[in-house]
Each structure stands twice: as structure tokens, then as C-alpha cells.
Amino acid sequence: MIDIDIGPRLLAARREAGLSVRALAAEIGVSGALISQIETGRTQPSVTTLYALVDRLGLSLDWLIGLTPVAPPTGEPQPEGPPVRRADAHPVLQIAAGVRWELISSPADGAAEAVLVTYDPGASSSPEGQPATHDGVESAYLIEGALTLLVDAESFDLVAGDSLVVDSRRPHRYENRSSAAARGIWMTTGTPHLS
């Protein structure tokens, strides 16, 4: 597996956007110290903070982790490539608070992608308690463990074998309230990629 360091790319994107650390932090509702720590690799953002950064800086998560899929013009065939991605070649993004995203597949047309998501015991998509909102739809199947999905004011407890579909424009957040890791496959469409 290939561990990804997103800090330098976020730093470059912020500078290209002409934003100071303080200005970017104020716009997305976090501290300037957190932005600085993320950019220097001393800490990882929560899922919520990562989505806010990507959205504000106009980035795709694929670009952020070093993938640059290019969609072919409409009607043209997909580019040829190997049909298999080996286990040691999956890009992995370690998120703050014990959340890990492992990209399983990312199509060239950007229509959907599959991500193996792991929530360690006690992990949350937003340790700050703030729900995320972003474009797209998240569909997931929980392979093992237990996970709580909070959407608007509702709470749903999921166990292995359960699935979910969430309009990601609705405020939502995930928590692992159990003592074992929760792992599932997320299929995302219409997002900045790599949910």
C-alpha cells in the first residue's frame, strides 16, 4: 500500500489560491495552527476538514493523493490500462482520529469509485462533532464491525452486512462507538472523489 502525504499539495494549492493560512482557516472554520500542522504533515485532517479544504481550494481528492485521472471526451473509448491494481499499489490516506481510506478503484471517467474505509474503535469522521456536507451520493456496505451514521437529527446503528445510501448534501457523520474496527466498501458518485 502507498501511504499518501497530502500536506505539501494542500500548501501549494493554498498558495496558488492566494490565501494565507489564517484566511483559509477562517473560511473553513478551523484554527490557523491546524492548517499549518496539516500542511507540514504533523497532523492529518478529519474527514470533515478534508472535505472543507478540497471544496474551498477547488481540488479533487484524486489530485490531492497524486492520481490525475483524465476523462476522455464524450463518446471516445476509455484509455487502456491494467485491469488489476495489486494490493501493495492501493493509495492509502490516513485521516485524523483513526479513519483510513484505501482507494480500491477510480475510473477514468470519474463516474464512481470504490474505497475501503476503516474506522478504528472510537474514531469519527469529525472529532469536532461537526457533520460534513458535500456534493454526491455515498453508498456503503459494512463488511465488519459496527458503525453509527448520523444524518440530520437521526442516528442509525449499522452492523456487518448492513448498507447505506446518503445524499451527501445532507449533514452527516460517522462514528465507531464499539471496541472493534469497522470496515466497509464505499461507492461514491458526484463527489470530489475518494470519499
C-alpha positions in Angstrom: 0.0 0.0 0.0 1.2 3.5 -0.8 0.8 6.0 2.1 0.0 9.5 0.9 1.3 12.7 2.4 -1.2 15.4 1.4 0.4 18.3 3.3 2.7 19.6 0.5 -0.1 19.5 -2.1 -2.5 21.4 0.2 0.2 24.0 0.9 0.8 24.5 -2.9 -2.9 24.8 -3.6 -3.4 27.3 -0.8 -0.6 29.4 -2.0 -1.8 29.2 -5.6 -5.2 30.4 -4.4 -3.5 33.4 -2.8 -4.8 32.6 0.6 -2.9 33.0 3.9 -3.1 30.2 6.5 -5.2 32.5 8.7 -7.7 33.4 5.8 -8.2 29.8 4.8 -8.6 28.7 8.4 -11.3 31.4 9.0 -13.1 30.4 5.8 -13.5 26.8 6.7 -13.9 27.3 10.5 -10.7 25.8 11.9 -7.6 27.2 13.5 -4.6 28.5 11.6 -2.4 26.2 13.7 -4.4 23.2 12.4 -3.9 24.3 8.8 -0.2 24.8 9.4 0.1 21.3 11.1 -1.7 19.6 8.2 0.5 21.3 5.6 3.7 20.3 7.4 2.5 16.7 7.9 2.4 17.0 11.7 -1.3 16.1 11.8 -4.0 14.7 9.5 -7.3 16.5 8.9 -10.6 15.0 9.9 -12.9 13.8 7.1 -15.0 17.0 7.6 -12.0 19.3 7.5 -10.5 17.5 4.4 -13.8 18.0 2.5 -13.9 21.6 3.5 -10.3 22.1 2.3 -10.9 20.4 -1.0 -14.1 22.3 -1.6 -12.6 25.7 -0.8 -9.5 25.2 -2.8 -11.3 23.7 -5.7 -9.4 20.4 -5.7 -10.2 16.9 -6.4 -9.2 14.3 -3.9 -7.8 12.2 -6.7 -5.4 15.1 -7.5 -4.6 15.5 -3.8 -3.4 12.0 -3.4 -1.4 12.0 -6.6 -3.9 10.5 -9.1 -4.8 12.6 -12.1 -7.4 10.7 -14.0 -8.4 12.4 -17.1 -11.9 11.9 -18.5 -11.9 11.1 -22.2 -14.1 13.2 -24.5 -17.7 12.0 -24.7 -18.1 9.0 -27.0 -14.5 8.1 -27.0 -13.3 4.7 -25.6 -11.8 4.6 -22.1 -8.0 4.7 -22.0 -6.3 1.3 -21.9 -4.8 0.3 -18.6 -4.1 -2.7 -16.5 -7.4 -4.3 -15.3 -5.8 -5.2 -11.9 -4.5 -3.0 -9.1 -2.3 -5.1 -6.8 -2.8 -4.9 -3.0 0.5 -3.1 -2.5 -0.4 -0.4 -5.1 -3.6 0.9 -3.5 -3.2 4.6 -2.4 -4.0 4.9 1.3 -4.9 8.2 3.0 -4.7 8.1 6.8 -7.2 10.6 8.2 -7.1 12.1 11.7 -8.9 10.3 14.5 -8.3 6.7 13.2 -10.0 6.9 9.8 -8.3 5.3 6.8 -9.3 5.4 3.2 -7.8 2.9 0.7 -8.6 3.6 -2.9 -9.7 0.3 -4.5 -10.7 1.7 -7.9 -11.0 5.1 -9.6 -12.4 5.0 -13.1 -11.1 7.4 -15.7 -14.5 8.9 -16.4 -14.9 9.8 -12.7 -18.4 8.3 -12.5 -17.9 6.3 -9.4 -15.1 4.9 -7.3 -14.7 2.3 -4.6 -12.9 3.0 -1.3 -12.2 0.6 1.5 -12.9 2.7 4.6 -11.7 1.7 8.1 -12.9 3.4 11.4 -10.8 2.4 14.4 -12.5 2.0 17.8 -13.7 5.4 18.9 -12.9 7.0 15.5 -15.2 9.6 14.0 -15.4 11.3 10.6 -15.4 14.5 12.6 -13.8 14.5 16.0 -15.0 18.1 16.4 -18.6 16.8 16.1 -19.3 18.8 13.0 -21.2 16.9 10.3 -19.9 17.1 6.7 -21.8 18.2 3.6 -20.5 17.8 0.1 -21.9 17.0 -3.4 -22.6 13.5 -4.4 -24.1 10.3 -3.0 -22.4 7.8 -0.7 -23.4 4.2 -0.9 -21.7 1.8 1.5 -21.7 -1.8 2.6 -20.3 -2.6 6.1 -18.0 -5.7 5.9 -17.1 -6.0 9.6 -17.7 -4.2 12.9 -20.3 -1.7 13.8 -20.7 2.0 12.8 -23.2 4.7 13.7 -24.4 7.0 10.9 -25.8 10.4 12.0 -27.8 12.2 9.3 -29.5 15.4 10.2 -31.0 14.7 13.6 -31.3 10.9 13.1 -28.9 8.2 14.2 -28.6 4.7 12.6 -26.6 1.9 14.1 -25.1 -0.4 11.4 -23.5 -3.8 11.8 -21.7 -6.1 9.3 -24.0 -6.8 6.3 -25.9 -3.5 6.6 -25.7 -1.0 3.8 -26.5 2.7 3.5 -27.1 5.4 0.8 -26.7 9.0 1.8 -27.3 12.2 -0.2 -24.1 13.8 0.9 -25.6 17.3 0.8 -27.4 16.3 4.0 -25.3 16.9 7.1 -23.8 13.6 8.1 -21.1 12.0 10.1 -19.9 8.5 11.0 -18.7 7.2 14.4 -17.4 3.9 15.6 -18.7 3.6 19.2 -17.5 0.0 19.5 -14.3 -1.6 20.7 -13.5 -3.2 17.3 -12.6 -1.7 13.9 -15.4 -1.1 11.5 -14.6 -1.7 7.8 -16.7 -1.2 4.7 -16.7 -0.5 1.0 -17.9 3.0 0.0 -19.0 3.7 -3.5 -19.2 7.4 -4.3 -20.6 9.3 -7.2 -20.6 13.0 -8.0 -18.1 13.9 -5.2 -14.7 15.5 -5.3 -13.6 11.8 -5.4 -12.2 9.5 -2.8 -15.0 9.8 -0.1 
